[in-house]
Amino acid sequence: APETLVTRQQTAGRVGVEDLAKSLGREMRSRYLNPKWIQGMQAEDYAGAKAMADYVEYLWGWNMTNPEKVDAAKWEQTYAVYVEDNYDLKMKEFFDKASPWAFQSIAGRMLETRRKGYWQADDKVVKRLAARYAVSVVEKGVACCDHTCNNPMLNQMVMSIISIPGVLSPEMADRFKMAVEQAAQKSLEDQVKDRQALLDKLSAPSSETQ
């Protein structure tokens, strides 16, 4: 990845340049992981929930383009705030009321980051994320964004995790599978096969035209 620097111009007449990792850390602490900002977003209802989900998407984007600048701590802190609610801001109740699909987007993106190897999350964290994601899908319906209902590889991984004894009941695991199959109008197994066939086709070298 190319070296990425950020120009800071908050103060008139003073320009500074700093490393992207430092800028990201400051932005996260002052805004996205700041309980005051989160409370302000909660007051905005569904729009605030979307802003929270957008933040996780931005973090994913930086992780994809500059993987060395987004370390595990950034994901762990985000997980602690938005999933485990370490500020005791009643995040689950907020997402359930304002936008459970924003929560699914957040949890799904974290799981996808783990699935693709950008975040080596602890097994307990992964199980917790998968369980919370699956329960939300069952209870609130499927959030159809590009990395959730349109991502059979992710849902296959979630299914394998929640099927581990002690994570969720077999009945809940079956209901999750049924929900994602109904959303796609296709069995999860067929969804995975079709997606893999598409990926294979896209990655195959193109034949030269005469």
Backbone hydrogen bonds in HBPLUS format (Angstrom, degrees):
<---DONOR---> <-ACCEPTOR-->    atom                        ^
c    i                          cat <-CA-CA->   ^        H-A-AA   ^      H-
h    n   atom  resd res      DA  || num        DHA   H-A  angle D-A-AA Bond
n    s   type  num  typ     dist DA aas  dist angle  dist       angle   num
A0020-LEU N   A0004-THR O   3.24 MM  16  5.81 147.0  2.36 157.0 147.6     1
A0006-VAL N   A0018-GLU O   2.81 MM  12  5.40 166.7  1.83 161.4 166.0     2
A0018-GLU N   A0006-VAL O   2.95 MM  12  5.40 159.0  1.99 148.4 154.5     3
A0008-ARG N   A0016-GLY O   2.66 MM   8  5.03 169.6  1.67 153.4 157.3     4
A0016-GLY N   A0008-ARG O   2.98 MM   8  5.03 162.7  2.01 143.5 149.1     5
A0014-ARG N   A0011-THR O   3.03 MM   3  5.49 155.8  2.09 139.8 138.4     6
A0022-LYS N   A0019-ASP O   3.14 MM   3  5.51 124.3  2.47 106.0 118.6     7
A0023-SER N   A0019-ASP O   3.21 MM   4  6.59 158.3  2.26 151.2 157.4     8
A0024-LEU N   A0020-LEU O   2.83 MM   4  6.07 165.5  1.85 162.6 166.4     9
A0025-GLY N   A0021-ALA O   3.01 MM   4  6.14 161.5  2.05 143.9 149.0    10
A0026-ARG N   A0022-LYS O   3.06 MM   4  6.29 159.1  2.10 147.7 152.7    11
A0027-GLU N   A0023-SER O   2.92 MM   4  6.13 165.2  1.95 153.9 158.1    12
A0028-MET N   A0024-LEU O   2.89 MM   4  6.06 157.7  1.94 153.2 159.2    13
A0029-ARG N   A0025-GLY O   3.05 MM   4  6.22 163.5  2.08 147.3 151.6    14
A0030-SER N   A0026-ARG O   2.91 MM   4  5.99 164.3  1.93 154.0 158.7    15
A0031-ARG N   A0027-GLU O   2.96 MM   4  5.69 140.4  2.12 136.8 145.7    16
A0033-LEU N   A0028-MET O   2.68 MM   5  5.41 151.7  1.76 162.5 158.0    17
A0034-ASN N   A0031-ARG O   3.08 MM   3  5.11 160.8  2.12 109.6 114.4    18
A0037-TRP N   A0034-ASN O   3.02 MM   3  5.39 119.1  2.40 108.7 122.8    19
A0038-ILE N   A0034-ASN O   3.05 MM   4  6.36 163.1  2.08 157.2 162.5    20
A0039-GLN N   A0035-PRO O   2.89 MM   4  6.03 158.8  1.93 145.9 151.2    21
A0040-GLY N   A0036-LYS O   3.05 MM   4  6.27 150.6  2.14 141.0 149.0    22
A0041-MET N   A0037-TRP O   2.94 MM   4  6.28 149.9  2.03 148.5 156.9    23
A0042-GLN N   A0038-ILE O   2.85 MM   4  6.15 149.2  1.94 148.2 157.6    24
A0043-ALA N   A0039-GLN O   3.16 MM   4  6.43 143.3  2.30 140.6 148.8    25
A0044-GLU N   A0041-MET O   2.93 MM   3  5.11 145.2  2.05 102.8 113.7    26
A0045-ASP N   A0042-GLN O   3.16 MM   3  5.40 164.1  2.18 111.8 113.7    27
A0048-GLY N   A0045-ASP O   3.03 MM   3  5.35 124.0  2.35 105.4 119.3    28
A0049-ALA N   A0045-ASP O   3.05 MM   4  6.44 153.0  2.13 150.8 159.2    29
A0050-LYS N   A0046-TYR O   2.95 MM   4  6.19 151.9  2.03 144.0 151.2    30
A0051-ALA N   A0047-ALA O   3.06 MM   4  6.31 149.1  2.15 138.8 146.9    31
A0052-MET N   A0048-GLY O   3.10 MM   4  6.43 148.4  2.20 145.4 153.1    32
A0053-ALA N   A0049-ALA O   3.04 MM   4  6.38 158.7  2.09 147.7 153.3    33
A0054-ASP N   A0050-LYS O   2.75 MM   4  5.99 152.5  1.82 150.3 158.9    34
A0055-TYR N   A0051-ALA O   3.05 MM   4  6.28 149.4  2.14 139.7 146.9    35
A0056-VAL N   A0052-MET O   3.34 MM   4  6.75 155.3  2.41 146.5 151.1    36
A0057-GLU N   A0053-ALA O   3.09 MM   4  6.43 149.7  2.18 145.1 154.0    37
A0057-GLU N   A0054-ASP O   3.06 MM   3  4.96 115.5  2.49  92.4 108.7    38
A0058-TYR N   A0054-ASP O   2.84 MM   4  6.19 153.7  1.91 153.9 161.3    39
A0059-LEU N   A0055-TYR O   2.91 MM   4  6.23 157.1  1.96 151.9 158.2    40
A0060-TRP N   A0056-VAL O   2.97 MM   4  6.18 154.4  2.04 142.5 149.4    41
A0061-GLY N   A0057-GLU O   2.90 MM   4  6.18 154.0  1.97 146.9 154.2    42
A0062-TRP N   A0058-TYR O   2.98 MM   4  6.32 158.9  2.02 153.4 157.8    43
A0063-ASN N   A0059-LEU O   2.92 MM   4  6.11 152.3  1.99 143.9 152.5    44
A0064-MET N   A0060-TRP O   2.88 MM   4  6.14 149.2  1.97 150.8 158.5    45
A0065-THR N   A0061-GLY O   3.09 MM   4  6.29 158.5  2.13 147.5 152.8    46
A0066-ASN N   A0062-TRP O   2.69 MM   4  5.47 151.7  1.77 148.3 156.1    47
A0069-LYS N   A0066-ASN O   2.88 MM   3  5.59 162.9  1.91 127.0 132.7    48
A0074-LYS N   A0071-ASP O   3.15 MM   3  5.80 137.1  2.35 113.6 122.6    49
A0076-GLU N   A0072-ALA O   2.86 MM   4  6.11 162.1  1.90 157.9 164.0    50
A0077-GLN N   A0073-ALA O   2.86 MM   4  5.97 158.7  1.91 149.0 153.8    51
A0078-THR N   A0074-LYS O   3.13 MM   4  6.23 155.5  2.19 137.7 144.5    52
A0079-TYR N   A0075-TRP O   2.85 MM   4  6.05 159.9  1.89 151.4 157.0    53
A0080-ALA N   A0076-GLU O   2.93 MM   4  6.12 158.4  1.98 144.9 150.9    54
A0081-VAL N   A0077-GLN O   3.06 MM   4  6.28 151.7  2.14 146.2 152.7    55
A0082-TYR N   A0078-THR O   2.94 MM   4  6.02 175.2  1.94 158.9 160.0    56
A0083-VAL N   A0079-TYR O   2.90 MM   4  5.24 151.8  1.98 137.8 144.9    57
A0084-GLU N   A0079-TYR O   3.13 MM   5  6.56 159.3  2.18 151.6 157.3    58
A0086-ASN N   A0080-ALA O   3.00 MM   6  5.75 153.2  2.08 140.4 147.9    59
A0088-ASP N   A0085-ASP O   2.96 MM   3  5.29 161.8  1.99 114.4 120.0    60
A0094-PHE N   A0090-LYS O   2.98 MM   4  6.22 154.3  2.05 147.4 155.6    61
A0095-PHE N   A0091-MET O   2.88 MM   4  6.13 171.4  1.89 161.3 161.4    62
A0096-ASP N   A0092-LYS O   2.88 MM   4  6.02 165.1  1.90 154.3 159.2    63
A0097-LYS N   A0093-GLU O   3.11 MM   4  6.20 148.1  2.22 141.1 148.4    64
A0098-ALA N   A0094-PHE O   2.73 MM   4  5.80 173.8  1.74 164.5 166.2    65
A0099-SER N   A0095-PHE O   2.88 MM   4  4.97 136.0  2.08 121.2 135.1    66
A0102-ALA N   A0099-SER O   3.09 MM   3  5.36 137.6  2.27 104.1 114.7    67
A0104-GLN N   A0100-PRO O   2.97 MM   4  6.32 155.3  2.03 143.5 150.3    68
A0105-SER N   A0101-TRP O   2.94 MM   4  6.10 149.1  2.04 138.4 146.6    69
A0106-ILE N   A0102-ALA O   2.98 MM   4  6.27 154.5  2.05 146.0 152.3    70
A0107-ALA N   A0103-PHE O   2.82 MM   4  6.07 174.9  1.83 166.0 165.2    71
A0108-GLY N   A0104-GLN O   2.73 MM   4  5.62 156.1  1.79 141.6 150.0    72
A0109-ARG N   A0105-SER O   2.94 MM   4  5.94 152.0  2.02 138.8 146.1    73
A0110-MET N   A0106-ILE O   3.05 MM   4  6.33 157.1  2.11 148.9 154.9    74
A0111-LEU N   A0107-ALA O   2.96 MM   4  6.21 160.7  1.99 149.8 155.2    75
A0112-GLU N   A0108-GLY O   2.85 MM   4  6.03 152.2  1.93 144.5 152.8    76
A0113-THR N   A0109-ARG O   2.90 MM   4  6.09 148.3  2.00 143.7 152.0    77
A0114-ARG N   A0110-MET O   3.05 MM   4  6.37 151.1  2.13 144.0 151.6    78
A0115-ARG N   A0111-LEU O   2.76 MM   4  6.05 155.5  1.82 147.7 155.5    79
A0116-LYS N   A0112-GLU O   2.96 MM   4  6.10 153.2  2.03 146.8 152.0    80
A0118-TYR N   A0113-THR O   2.96 MM   5  5.36 144.5  2.09 167.6 164.7    81
A0117-GLY N   A0114-ARG O   3.08 MM   3  5.13 159.1  2.13 104.2 110.3    82
A0125-VAL N   A0122-ASP O   3.01 MM   3  5.22 119.7  2.38 101.9 116.8    83
A0126-VAL N   A0122-ASP O   2.99 MM   4  6.35 159.6  2.03 155.7 161.8    84
A0127-LYS N   A0123-ASP O   2.93 MM   4  6.14 162.0  1.97 151.7 156.0    85
A0128-ARG N   A0124-LYS O   3.00 MM   4  6.12 158.0  2.05 142.3 148.6    86
A0129-LEU N   A0125-VAL O   2.85 MM   4  6.07 163.6  1.88 154.4 158.8    87
A0130-ALA N   A0126-VAL O   2.90 MM   4  6.05 168.8  1.91 151.9 155.1    88
A0131-ALA N   A0127-LYS O   2.93 MM   4  6.05 159.6  1.97 146.9 152.8    89
A0132-ARG N   A0128-ARG O   2.95 MM   4  6.13 167.0  1.96 152.8 156.3    90
A0133-TYR N   A0129-LEU O   2.87 MM   4  6.00 162.0  1.91 153.5 159.1    91
A0134-ALA N   A0130-ALA O   2.91 MM   4  6.01 165.8  1.93 148.5 152.6    92
A0135-VAL N   A0131-ALA O   2.94 MM   4  6.07 166.1  1.96 153.1 156.9    93
A0136-SER N   A0132-ARG O   3.08 MM   4  6.17 157.3  2.13 142.6 148.9    94
A0137-VAL N   A0133-TYR O   3.04 MM   4  6.32 156.2  2.10 148.8 155.4    95
A0138-VAL N   A0134-ALA O   2.97 MM   4  6.25 160.1  2.01 152.0 157.1    96
A0139-GLU N   A0135-VAL O   2.86 MM   4  6.00 166.5  1.88 154.1 157.9    97
A0140-LYS N   A0136-SER O   2.77 MM   4  5.48 157.1  1.82 147.2 153.4    98
A0141-GLY N   A0137-VAL O   2.97 MM   4  4.78 138.5  2.14 123.7 129.8    99
A0145-CYS N   A0143-ALA O   3.12 MM   2  5.99 125.3  2.43 106.9  91.9   100
A0148-THR N   A0145-CYS O   3.17 MM   3  5.52 172.8  2.18 117.9 119.9   101
A0151-ASN N   A0148-THR O   3.03 MM   3  5.18 144.2  2.16 119.9 118.0   102
A0154-LEU N   A0151-ASN O   3.09 MM   3  5.50 123.8  2.42 108.7 121.3   103
A0155-ASN N   A0151-ASN O   3.18 MM   4  6.55 165.6  2.20 154.8 158.4   104
A0156-GLN N   A0152-PRO O   2.82 MM   4  5.91 146.0  1.93 143.7 152.8   105
A0157-MET N   A0153-MET O   3.07 MM   4  6.31 153.2  2.15 140.0 146.8   106
A0157-MET N   A0154-LEU O   3.00 MM   3  5.08 113.5  2.46  96.4 112.4   107
A0158-VAL N   A0154-LEU O   2.84 MM   4  6.20 160.0  1.88 155.9 161.9   108
A0159-MET N   A0155-ASN O   2.91 MM   4  6.00 157.9  1.96 140.2 146.5   109
A0160-SER N   A0156-GLN O   3.01 MM   4  6.27 151.8  2.09 144.4 151.6   110
A0161-ILE N   A0157-MET O   3.01 MM   4  6.31 146.6  2.13 146.8 156.2   111
A0161-ILE N   A0158-VAL O   3.10 MM   3  5.11 120.3  2.48  94.5 109.5   112
A0162-ILE N   A0158-VAL O   2.87 MM   4  6.12 172.9  1.88 165.2 165.7   113
A0163-SER N   A0159-MET O   3.14 MM   4  6.04 124.9  2.46 134.7 146.6   114
A0164-ILE N   A0161-ILE O   3.10 MM   3  5.56 163.0  2.13 111.9 117.3   115
A0167-VAL N   A0164-ILE O   3.08 MM   3  5.82 165.3  2.10 149.3 149.8   116
A0173-ALA N   A0169-SER O   3.03 MM   4  6.35 158.6  2.08 155.1 161.5   117
A0174-ASP N   A0170-PRO O   2.96 MM   4  6.17 156.4  2.02 146.3 152.3   118
A0175-ARG N   A0171-GLU O   2.99 MM   4  6.26 150.7  2.08 142.6 150.9   119
A0176-PHE N   A0172-MET O   2.93 MM   4  6.20 149.4  2.02 146.7 154.8   120
A0177-LYS N   A0173-ALA O   3.07 MM   4  6.35 165.2  2.09 150.8 154.0   121
A0178-MET N   A0174-ASP O   2.94 MM   4  6.15 159.9  1.98 148.0 153.8   122
A0179-ALA N   A0175-ARG O   2.97 MM   4  6.12 151.4  2.06 142.1 149.3   123
A0180-VAL N   A0176-PHE O   3.11 MM   4  6.46 162.0  2.14 158.3 161.1   124
A0181-GLU N   A0177-LYS O   2.99 MM   4  6.15 147.4  2.10 146.0 155.7   125
A0182-GLN N   A0178-MET O   2.88 MM   4  6.03 154.1  1.94 147.7 154.4   126
A0183-ALA N   A0179-ALA O   3.06 MM   4  6.25 151.9  2.15 142.6 150.1   127
A0184-ALA N   A0180-VAL O   3.25 MM   4  6.35 148.2  2.36 134.2 141.1   128
A0185-GLN N   A0181-GLU O   2.73 MM   4  5.59 119.3  2.09 138.1 154.8   129
A0186-LYS N   A0181-GLU O   3.17 MM   5  5.30 147.5  2.29 139.4 146.0   130
A0191-GLN N   A0187-SER O   2.90 MM   4  6.21 153.5  1.97 150.9 159.3   131
A0192-VAL N   A0188-LEU O   2.97 MM   4  6.22 159.3  2.02 150.9 155.1   132
A0193-LYS N   A0189-GLU O   3.04 MM   4  6.31 161.2  2.07 147.1 152.4   133
A0194-ASP N   A0190-ASP O   2.89 MM   4  6.04 166.8  1.90 152.1 155.5   134
A0195-ARG N   A0191-GLN O   2.94 MM   4  6.12 159.2  1.99 148.4 154.4   135
A0196-GLN N   A0192-VAL O   2.91 MM   4  6.07 161.0  1.94 151.8 157.0   136
A0197-ALA N   A0193-LYS O   2.93 MM   4  6.13 154.5  1.99 147.8 155.0   137
A0198-LEU N   A0194-ASP O   2.99 MM   4  6.23 152.6  2.07 143.7 151.0   138
A0199-LEU N   A0195-ARG O   2.91 MM   4  6.19 160.4  1.95 150.6 155.8   139
A0200-ASP N   A0196-GLN O   2.87 MM   4  6.06 156.5  1.93 147.2 153.7   140
A0201-LYS N   A0197-ALA O   2.96 MM   4  6.15 153.9  2.03 142.6 149.8   141
A0202-LEU N   A0198-LEU O   2.92 MM   4  6.17 158.6  1.96 152.0 157.7   142
A0203-SER N   A0199-LEU O   2.97 MM   4  6.09 144.4  2.10 143.0 152.2   143
A0204-ALA N   A0200-ASP O   3.03 MM   4  6.07 123.1  2.37 139.1 151.8   144
